[in-house]
Amino acid sequence: MLRPVFRVLGTPFRVIPWYVWLAAVAVAGWFGRNILLIIATILAFHPIPVPPLFQGEPETLAEARLQDLQHFQHVRRNERSMTDAMRARFDARVATLREQAESLTDAEFLLGLARAQAEIDNGHSNTSTTRMVARFDRLPVRFADMAGELRILRARTGQADLLGARVEAINGVPAGELMARFRDTLGGNDAFAATLLPGLMDAPDFLAAVGAGPAEGPVLLDLTLAGGEPFQIALTADAADPDAPRAFPGDLPQPWVMTADWQVMQPAGAPLYLQHPERGYWMERIAEGRIAYLSLRTNFDDDSGESLRDFAARIEAELAADPPHAILVDQRFSGGGDLTMTHDLMSALPALTEGRVYHLVSGNTFSAAIVNLASTVEVAPERTLLVGEPIGDRLQFWAEGWAYTLPNSGFRARYSTGFYDLQNGCEGLFRCAGGSLHIFPILVDDLDLDVSAPLTFEAYAAGRDPALEAVLGMEGVE
């Protein structure tokens, strides 16, 4: 009775040759393996922290902080760059925070968390300084480091005369010493830290946490105004506004960043690197067409409607059709993004010109932007020059991973899971960054500066670009 049913079901096996079935099984196995590999890679490089179970609403400040410290352990469990020595220092800092959970101020507790996380000593694993100070009272000015000087680049209405002033001291503490007091809150190199730390220095609670004056009352600033006159002023902090727009201090030289309700330090004229503020990437021929100037402010898609991947392909085709005498890539304000979007273009640049490829760099040049540099240097180290200021990370770093917010303090915790080694290469399927294994290894000896040309405040205010001027000088352009 069942024979007709089995006969119908078995028809495909009689009609289709065995070798077709074998090929189908092989293809299905290949796709299945790759799907499983993709899922495993996502879980391996982006593990999502689960809040501790059965934690009720905290009844005391100490209980709230102990809950946060328990949730903070996801950093220790998931951060793959940690050595045993780093874990020991991390554990010691967390233990101290537990002991002092009831007595610390909010700012001291947050700085303690940041210092524990900074023991990882990895730029991608830092907390967000802009988020950390967002719910605190802050001065009506914003600071940025410019070539080693602390400058005021934003001011509230009524304080416009302070724009451009050099900060000599805050509450009697010299600006350089104050920066040093905050330095252990961030891992990574000094160049990158200098782009972030000024964001902690306009909040009186954080100043008090490092022994630079009281948390209450006016903050005394010793300044040298933009015109050169010494000036002293006591500023009262504005009330906290957690929802106010935030900006990294390193981005503030771009005058279109954080403009709502702020007076902005405007440079004279419109230097090339500050043109097209609406674009994240663009290209222009300069020096009568001899030099291609390529601006990359991000390695993500911008809002222009042209994806970065399409832009990179178009630029490569244009340069191949009409090769310039030299190519200049400006990544001084690029914090990175998706390195796969630009790798083909960056590695092709030396073949698109018979001259040099110049990369303009700074402490803001980070993550995928650094891989962009290495992609060019690897192909033509003798014809690629880095011009500007030291870049924002080392040749070995960890990225990918996850960021999450502690439930009570709002601290932004971060851990990294994918290793990049631009000097020696990386081995290990679930150790090396999985989404770009088809690109690596990218190997270079170093990414040290070839020509130092920092963007000083004086040059910035005058609308000059020392790095571009250095390149034009080397190219014989007056």
C-alpha positions as CSV (number, residue, x, y, z in Angstrom):
1,M,0.0,0.0,0.0
2,L,2.9,2.4,0.8
3,R,4.9,1.2,-2.3
4,P,3.4,3.9,-4.6
5,V,4.2,6.6,-2.1
6,F,7.8,5.5,-1.7
7,R,8.0,5.2,-5.5
8,V,6.9,8.8,-5.9
9,L,9.3,10.0,-3.2
10,G,12.2,8.1,-4.7
11,T,11.7,9.5,-8.2
12,P,14.3,12.3,-7.8
13,F,16.9,9.8,-6.7
14,R,16.2,7.6,-9.8
15,V,16.0,10.5,-12.3
16,I,18.8,12.8,-11.1
17,P,22.3,11.2,-11.5
18,W,24.3,10.5,-8.4
19,Y,27.1,12.9,-9.2
20,V,24.5,15.8,-9.3
21,W,23.4,14.8,-5.9
22,L,27.0,14.7,-4.7
23,A,27.6,18.2,-6.1
24,A,24.4,19.5,-4.4
25,V,25.4,18.1,-1.1
26,A,28.9,19.6,-1.4
27,V,27.4,23.1,-2.3
28,A,24.9,22.8,0.6
29,G,27.7,21.9,2.9
30,W,29.9,24.8,1.7
31,F,27.1,27.3,2.2
32,G,26.1,25.8,5.6
33,R,29.7,25.9,6.8
34,N,30.1,29.6,5.8
35,I,26.8,30.6,7.4
36,L,27.9,28.9,10.6
37,L,31.2,30.6,10.3
38,I,29.6,34.0,9.8
39,I,27.4,33.5,12.9
40,A,30.3,32.3,14.9
41,T,32.4,35.3,13.8
42,I,29.7,37.7,14.8
43,L,29.3,36.1,18.2
44,A,33.1,36.0,18.7
45,F,33.9,39.6,17.8
46,H,30.8,41.3,19.0
47,P,29.7,39.5,22.2
48,I,26.8,41.4,23.7
49,P,26.9,41.9,27.5
50,V,23.8,40.7,29.4
51,P,23.0,42.7,32.6
52,P,23.4,40.8,35.8
53,L,20.2,38.9,36.6
54,F,18.0,39.5,39.7
55,Q,19.3,43.0,40.4
56,G,16.6,45.1,41.8
57,E,16.4,48.8,42.1
58,P,19.3,50.0,44.3
59,E,18.2,51.5,47.6
60,T,21.5,53.3,48.3
61,L,24.2,55.0,46.3
62,A,26.7,52.3,47.4
63,E,24.4,49.6,46.2
64,A,23.9,51.3,42.9
65,R,27.7,51.5,42.4
66,L,28.2,47.9,43.4
67,Q,25.7,46.9,40.8
68,D,27.6,48.9,38.2
69,L,30.8,47.3,39.2
70,Q,29.3,43.8,38.8
71,H,28.1,44.8,35.3
72,F,31.5,46.3,34.6
73,Q,33.0,42.8,34.8
74,H,31.9,42.2,31.2
75,V,34.9,44.3,30.2
76,R,37.2,41.9,32.1
77,R,35.6,38.8,30.6
78,N,35.4,40.0,27.0
79,E,38.4,42.3,26.5
80,R,40.9,40.1,24.6
81,S,43.9,42.3,24.7
82,M,44.3,42.0,28.5
83,T,47.5,40.4,29.7
84,D,47.7,38.9,33.2
85,A,49.4,42.0,34.5
86,M,46.6,44.2,33.0
87,R,44.0,42.0,34.7
88,A,45.7,42.3,38.0
89,R,45.8,46.1,37.8
90,F,42.2,46.2,36.6
91,D,41.1,44.0,39.5
92,A,43.0,46.2,42.0
93,R,41.3,49.3,40.7
94,V,37.8,47.7,40.8
95,A,38.5,46.4,44.3
96,T,39.4,49.9,45.5
97,L,36.2,51.2,43.9
98,R,34.2,48.6,45.8
99,E,35.8,49.6,49.1
100,Q,35.1,53.3,48.5
101,A,31.7,52.9,46.8
102,E,29.9,54.9,49.5
103,S,32.4,57.7,49.9
104,L,33.4,58.7,46.4
105,T,31.8,61.6,44.5
106,D,30.1,60.8,41.2
107,A,33.0,62.2,39.3
108,E,35.6,60.3,41.3
109,F,33.7,57.1,40.8
110,L,33.5,57.6,37.0
111,L,37.2,58.5,36.8
112,G,37.9,55.4,38.8
113,L,36.0,53.3,36.2
114,A,37.9,55.1,33.4
115,R,41.2,54.4,35.1
116,A,40.4,50.7,35.5
117,Q,39.4,50.5,31.8
118,A,42.6,52.4,30.8
119,E,44.7,49.7,32.3
120,I,43.9,47.8,29.1
121,D,46.1,50.4,27.4
122,N,44.2,50.1,24.1
123,G,42.8,53.2,22.3
124,H,39.6,51.5,21.1
125,S,38.9,50.2,24.6
126,N,38.6,53.7,26.2
127,T,35.4,55.2,27.6
128,S,33.8,58.2,26.0
129,T,34.9,61.3,27.8
130,T,32.1,63.4,26.2
131,R,29.5,61.0,27.6
132,M,31.2,60.9,30.9
133,V,30.8,64.7,31.6
134,A,27.5,65.1,29.8
135,R,25.3,65.0,33.0
136,F,27.6,67.4,35.0
137,D,27.7,71.2,35.2
138,R,30.2,72.6,32.7
139,L,31.9,75.9,32.0
140,P,30.5,78.1,29.2
141,V,33.6,77.4,27.1
142,R,35.1,74.3,25.3
143,F,38.8,73.5,25.1
144,A,40.8,71.7,22.5
145,D,44.5,70.8,22.3
146,M,46.3,72.5,19.4
147,A,49.9,71.5,18.9
148,G,50.4,71.2,22.7
149,E,48.4,74.3,23.7
150,L,45.0,74.3,25.3
151,R,42.8,76.7,23.4
152,I,39.2,77.9,23.8
153,L,37.4,77.2,20.5
154,R,33.8,77.5,21.7
155,A,32.2,80.0,24.0
156,R,28.7,80.8,25.1
157,T,27.1,84.1,24.1
158,G,28.7,86.9,26.2
159,Q,32.1,85.1,26.3
160,A,33.1,85.6,22.7
161,D,36.1,87.6,23.7
162,L,37.6,84.4,25.1
163,L,37.6,82.6,21.7
164,G,41.1,81.7,20.7
165,A,42.6,82.3,24.2
166,R,45.4,80.0,25.4
167,V,44.6,78.5,28.8
168,E,47.6,78.9,31.0
169,A,46.1,77.5,34.2
170,I,42.8,76.4,35.7
171,N,42.3,77.1,39.4
172,G,46.0,77.8,39.6
173,V,47.0,74.4,38.1
174,P,49.0,74.8,34.8
175,A,47.2,73.4,31.8
176,G,49.9,70.9,31.0
177,E,50.0,69.5,34.6
178,L,46.2,69.3,34.6
179,M,46.2,67.3,31.4
180,A,48.8,65.0,33.0
181,R,46.5,64.4,36.0
182,F,43.8,63.1,33.7
183,R,46.1,61.1,31.5
184,D,45.7,57.8,33.3
185,T,42.0,57.8,32.5
186,L,42.7,56.8,28.9
187,G,44.7,54.0,27.4
188,G,46.5,54.2,24.0
189,N,49.1,56.7,22.9
190,D,49.6,60.3,24.0
191,A,48.6,61.8,20.6
192,F,45.1,60.3,20.7
193,A,44.7,61.1,24.4
194,A,45.4,64.8,23.7
195,T,42.4,64.9,21.4
196,L,40.0,63.7,24.1
197,L,41.3,64.8,27.5
198,P,40.3,68.5,27.2
199,G,36.7,67.4,27.3
200,L,37.2,66.6,31.0
201,M,38.7,69.9,31.9
202,D,35.6,72.1,31.7
203,A,33.6,70.3,34.4
204,P,34.2,71.6,38.0
205,D,33.3,68.2,39.5
206,F,36.0,66.5,37.5
207,L,38.5,69.3,38.2
208,A,37.8,68.7,41.9
209,A,38.3,65.0,41.5
210,V,41.9,65.5,40.5
211,G,42.6,68.2,43.1
212,A,42.2,71.3,40.9
213,G,39.8,73.4,42.9
214,P,36.4,72.9,44.5
215,A,33.4,71.3,42.8
216,E,31.2,74.3,43.7
217,G,31.7,78.0,42.9
218,P,33.5,79.8,40.0
219,V,36.4,78.3,38.2
220,L,39.4,80.6,37.8
221,L,41.0,80.7,34.3
222,D,44.4,82.3,33.6
223,L,44.5,83.0,29.9
224,T,46.5,84.6,27.2
225,L,44.0,86.1,24.9
226,A,44.2,85.6,21.1
227,G,45.7,89.1,20.8
228,G,48.5,88.3,23.3
229,E,47.2,90.0,26.4
230,P,47.2,88.2,29.8
231,F,43.7,87.9,31.2
232,Q,42.1,86.3,34.3
233,I,38.4,85.4,34.6
234,A,36.2,83.5,37.0
235,L,33.6,81.5,35.2
236,T,30.5,79.9,36.7
237,A,29.4,76.6,35.2
238,D,26.2,76.1,33.2
239,A,23.6,73.7,34.6
240,A,24.0,70.2,33.3
241,D,22.3,69.3,30.0
242,P,22.7,65.6,29.3
243,D,20.9,65.9,26.0
244,A,23.0,68.8,24.6
245,P,25.0,68.1,21.4
246,R,28.4,66.6,22.1
247,A,31.6,66.8,20.1
248,F,35.1,65.4,20.6
249,P,37.5,68.2,21.4
250,G,39.7,67.1,18.5
251,D,36.9,67.9,16.1
252,L,36.4,71.5,17.3
253,P,38.9,73.1,14.9
254,Q,36.2,72.3,12.3
255,P,34.1,75.4,12.7
256,W,30.8,73.7,11.7
257,V,31.0,71.2,14.6
258,M,28.9,72.0,17.6
259,T,27.5,75.4,16.6
260,A,24.0,75.5,18.2
261,D,24.0,78.0,21.0
262,W,27.8,78.5,20.8
263,Q,30.1,81.2,19.5
264,V,32.7,79.6,17.3
265,M,36.4,80.4,16.8
266,Q,36.4,81.2,13.0
267,P,39.7,81.0,11.1
268,A,40.4,83.7,8.5
269,G,39.5,82.7,5.0
270,A,38.6,79.2,3.9
271,P,41.7,76.8,3.8
272,L,41.2,73.8,1.7
273,Y,40.9,71.3,4.6
274,L,37.9,73.3,6.0
275,Q,36.0,73.4,2.7
276,H,32.9,71.3,1.9
277,P,31.8,70.8,5.5
278,E,28.7,68.9,4.3
279,R,30.9,66.1,2.8
280,G,32.7,63.3,4.6
281,Y,34.9,62.7,1.5
282,W,35.7,64.7,-1.7
283,M,38.5,65.3,-4.1
284,E,39.8,68.4,-5.9
285,R,42.7,69.1,-8.2
286,I,45.1,71.8,-7.0
287,A,48.3,73.4,-8.1
288,E,47.0,73.8,-11.7
289,G,45.8,70.2,-11.7
290,R,49.2,68.7,-10.8
291,I,48.2,67.5,-7.4
292,A,45.0,65.5,-6.4
293,Y,43.8,66.6,-3.0
294,L,41.6,63.8,-1.5
295,S,39.8,64.6,1.8
296,L,38.7,61.7,3.9
297,R,37.0,62.8,7.1
298,T,35.4,59.5,7.7
299,N,35.5,55.9,6.6
300,F,31.7,55.6,6.8
301,D,29.1,56.7,4.2
302,D,28.2,60.4,4.4
303,D,24.9,62.0,3.5
304,S,25.8,63.0,0.0
305,G,24.0,60.0,-1.6
306,E,27.3,58.6,-2.9
307,S,28.5,55.7,-0.8
308,L,32.2,55.8,0.3
309,R,32.7,52.6,-1.6
310,D,31.3,54.1,-4.9
311,F,33.3,57.3,-4.3
312,A,36.5,55.3,-3.9
313,A,35.9,53.4,-7.1
314,R,35.1,56.6,-9.0
315,I,38.2,58.4,-7.7
316,E,40.4,55.5,-8.6
317,A,39.0,55.5,-12.2
318,E,39.4,59.3,-12.5
319,L,43.0,59.2,-11.3
320,A,43.8,56.3,-13.6
321,A,42.4,58.2,-16.6
322,D,44.3,61.4,-15.8
323,P,47.2,60.6,-13.4
324,P,48.3,63.6,-11.3
325,H,51.9,64.5,-10.5
326,A,51.3,63.8,-6.8
327,I,48.4,62.6,-4.6
328,L,47.6,64.1,-1.2
329,V,45.2,62.3,1.2
330,D,44.0,64.3,4.2
331,Q,42.8,62.2,7.2
332,R,43.6,64.7,10.0
333,F,39.9,64.5,11.2
334,S,39.2,60.9,10.5
335,G,38.5,58.7,13.4
336,G,38.0,55.6,11.2
337,G,35.1,53.5,10.2
338,D,34.9,50.6,7.7
339,L,38.4,50.0,6.4
340,T,37.1,47.6,3.6
341,M,35.5,50.6,1.8
342,T,38.8,52.4,1.0
343,H,41.5,49.7,1.0
344,D,41.5,49.1,-2.7
345,L,41.9,52.8,-3.4
346,M,44.6,53.4,-0.8
347,S,46.7,50.5,-2.0
348,A,46.2,51.6,-5.6
349,L,47.3,55.2,-5.1
350,P,51.1,54.7,-5.8
351,A,50.2,53.2,-9.1
352,L,48.0,56.2,-10.0
353,T,50.9,58.7,-9.9
354,E,54.6,58.6,-10.8
355,G,55.2,61.0,-8.0
356,R,54.7,60.9,-4.2
357,V,51.6,60.1,-2.2
358,Y,51.3,62.3,0.9
359,H,49.1,61.5,3.8
360,L,48.2,64.4,6.1
361,V,47.8,63.0,9.6
362,S,47.2,64.0,13.3
363,G,46.2,62.6,16.6
364,N,42.7,62.3,15.3
365,T,43.8,59.8,12.6
366,F,42.6,56.6,14.1
367,S,41.5,53.0,13.5
368,A,40.5,52.5,9.8
369,A,42.3,55.8,8.9
370,I,45.5,54.2,10.2
371,V,45.0,51.1,8.1
372,N,44.5,53.4,5.1
373,L,48.0,54.8,5.7
374,A,49.5,51.4,6.0
375,S,47.8,50.2,2.8
376,T,49.7,52.9,0.8
377,V,53.0,52.7,2.7
378,E,53.1,48.9,2.3
379,V,52.9,49.3,-1.5
380,A,55.4,52.1,-1.9
381,P,57.2,53.0,1.3
382,E,59.8,55.1,-0.5
383,R,57.2,57.3,-2.2
384,T,54.7,57.7,0.6
385,L,55.2,60.5,3.2
386,L,53.3,61.2,6.4
387,V,53.0,64.9,7.0
388,G,51.5,66.7,10.0
389,E,51.4,65.4,13.6
390,P,51.8,61.9,15.2
391,I,48.9,59.5,14.5
392,G,46.4,58.4,17.2
393,D,47.4,54.8,17.7
394,R,50.1,52.2,17.5
395,L,50.8,49.6,14.8
396,Q,49.3,46.9,17.1
397,F,45.8,47.5,18.4
398,W,42.6,45.8,19.2
399,A,39.2,46.9,17.8
400,E,35.7,45.6,17.0
401,G,34.0,44.5,20.3
402,W,31.1,46.3,22.0
403,A,30.2,49.4,24.0
404,Y,27.5,49.4,26.7
405,T,26.2,51.6,29.4
406,L,26.3,50.8,33.1
407,P,22.8,50.9,34.5
408,N,23.1,53.4,37.3
409,S,26.1,55.7,36.7
410,G,25.7,55.9,32.9
411,F,29.4,55.1,32.4
412,R,30.1,54.0,28.9
413,A,32.1,50.7,29.1
414,R,33.9,49.3,26.1
415,Y,35.9,46.2,25.2
416,S,37.7,45.1,22.1
417,T,37.9,41.7,20.5
418,G,39.7,41.8,17.1
419,F,43.5,42.1,16.8
420,Y,45.3,44.2,14.2
421,D,49.0,44.0,13.8
422,L,50.3,46.2,10.9
423,Q,53.9,45.3,11.6
424,N,54.0,41.5,12.1
425,G,50.7,40.3,10.9
426,C,48.0,38.4,12.9
427,E,47.2,34.7,13.1
428,G,44.1,33.0,14.5
429,L,40.6,32.8,13.1
430,F,38.8,34.2,16.2
431,R,41.7,36.5,17.2
432,C,42.3,38.5,14.1
433,A,39.5,40.9,13.0
434,G,37.2,38.6,11.1
435,G,35.5,41.0,8.8
436,S,38.7,42.0,6.9
437,L,40.8,38.9,6.8
438,H,40.6,39.0,3.0
439,I,42.6,42.3,3.1
440,F,45.3,41.4,5.7
441,P,48.1,41.0,6.2
442,I,49.1,44.7,5.6
443,L,52.7,45.0,6.8
444,V,54.8,48.1,7.3
445,D,57.9,48.9,9.3
446,D,56.5,52.0,10.8
447,L,54.0,54.9,10.4
448,D,56.2,57.6,11.9
449,L,56.0,61.1,10.7
450,D,58.2,62.0,7.8
451,V,57.6,65.7,8.0
452,S,56.4,67.5,11.2
453,A,53.9,70.2,10.3
454,P,51.5,70.7,13.3
455,L,48.4,72.8,13.0
456,T,49.2,75.5,15.5
457,F,46.6,77.9,16.7
458,E,48.4,80.8,15.0
459,A,48.3,79.0,11.6
460,Y,44.7,78.0,12.2
461,A,43.5,81.5,13.1
462,A,45.2,82.9,10.0
463,G,43.6,80.4,7.7
464,R,46.9,78.7,6.9
465,D,47.6,75.0,6.6
466,P,51.2,74.2,7.6
467,A,50.9,70.5,6.4
468,L,49.6,71.5,2.9
469,E,52.2,74.2,2.7
470,A,54.9,71.7,3.5
471,V,53.7,69.4,0.7
472,L,53.4,72.2,-1.8
473,G,57.0,73.2,-0.9
474,M,58.3,69.7,-1.5
475,E,56.5,69.7,-4.9
476,G,58.0,73.0,-5.9
477,V,54.7,74.9,-5.9
478,E,54.8,78.5,-4.7
